[in-house]
Amino acid sequence: VMSSAPGWAGTLSCSVCKRERMLGEEFSKKQIEKRKSNPRAPLKCKSCVDAEALAEREQAATRKKSEAGASAGQSSESDVLTCACCKCEMSPENFSRKQLSKGDARRCTNCLADADRQARAAETEKAAVKLEAAREAARAAERDPSKSAAEKLAALSLESALEAQKVTGIAPARARRRR
């Protein structure tokens, strides 16, 4: 996701897809923490992590199918399970071990992947809305002659902090007030 602000470019690069000058929001918090502790650590962007997870799930499904075919000549009616999310009836290899233990609340791997993608998209959208609201508040503070310099500075500081978070992936630290 590229920013609409001209001239914005991150300093991060993905070791898998080799893209460079990426924004911090394109990496997970764990990857950003990894970079903070070791500036030379190789990083993986969220897209590459998702692609690797999908390939791993497909590989596991293929392996389970071949193991099931070799060990059990035919599957019985009891081997058909229903996903609580999409209501589709599937064989047990379409569920993770953890989901199989959840009984009727189990969700298939496809539904879990979709839920994860939707959660990430919602998080990105929420951050974009928050940044746009901060930008509008800063513009409004600048236009309003009744606002004090401190109020204008606070609005502009919030906007800057959210932009920095988008680029670096590091949330701003809040200063503690002394009593």
Salt bridges, closest charged atoms under 4 A:
GLU25 OE2 - LYS166 NZ 3.09
GLU26 OE1 - ARG19 NH2 3.12
ASP50 OD1 - ARG120 NH1 2.65
GLU52 OE1 - LYS44 NZ 2.93
ASP114 OD1 - ARG117 NH1 2.61
GLU132 OE1 - ARG135 NH1 3.90
GLU132 OE2 - ARG139 NH2 3.26
GLU136 OE1 - ARG139 NH2 3.04
GLU136 OE2 - ARG143 NH2 3.31
GLU159 OE2 - ARG135 NE 3.93
GLU163 OE2 - ARG135 NH2 3.43
